[in-house]
Amino acid sequence: MADPTYMIRAIPSIASDNVYCTLLAQSAVHGAMAGYTGFTVGQVNGRHAYIPFNRIIEIQNRIVITDRMWARLLSSTNQPSFLSAKDVIEAIKEEEPPTQLLDDTCTDNKLNHKEIMC
């Protein structure tokens, strides 16, 4: 089996992809020719903007690989999922915080274990 980092994970481009990539490339060239460094280009509120690298990396997003949105992304781009059933089960266990009802413990003396008061 091939290493997944060497696989091409994309679907054929369409005309709107070509237009969007051309706009991004032109924006990047204009920024570079204007003397800007340490930036990338992208759309912010529907307008093309120069985005400094430090703004991009200041917050790290986490991807939940067992989420439906991730599955939709893989499906729409024809990417294979390299997760085994064991990987999915472990990821789900890590995502679920222990809850009062599952742990069968209660810190409030007024509540019974099997009784929920509103």
C-alpha positions, 0 to 999 in steps of 0.5 A: 500500500502506498503512503497516503502522504504521496497520494493525490487527493482531489477531484477534477477542477471545474471552471469556477475553481479555475477562476478562483485560483486565478484570482488568488494567484493574481492577489498573491503576485500583487501583494508580493510586487507591492513589497509585502512578505509573510502573508497569504491571500484569501477571502474575508467577508467576500473580499480578497485580502492579504492575511499575515501568517501570524494571524493564521497560526495564532489559533490551532483548529482541531479536526474531529475525524469521526465527525460527519463533516469530515466524512463528507469532505472525504467523500466529496473529494474522493479521498480514502479514509485510512481509519480502521474501526479500532481508530474510530472507537478510540477517537470517540472515547477520547472525545466523550467527557465523563458525565455524571449519569454515566459515572453513576456518581452524584455530588449533589446530595439532594439528587438520587442516582436514578432520579432527575429533578427539574 
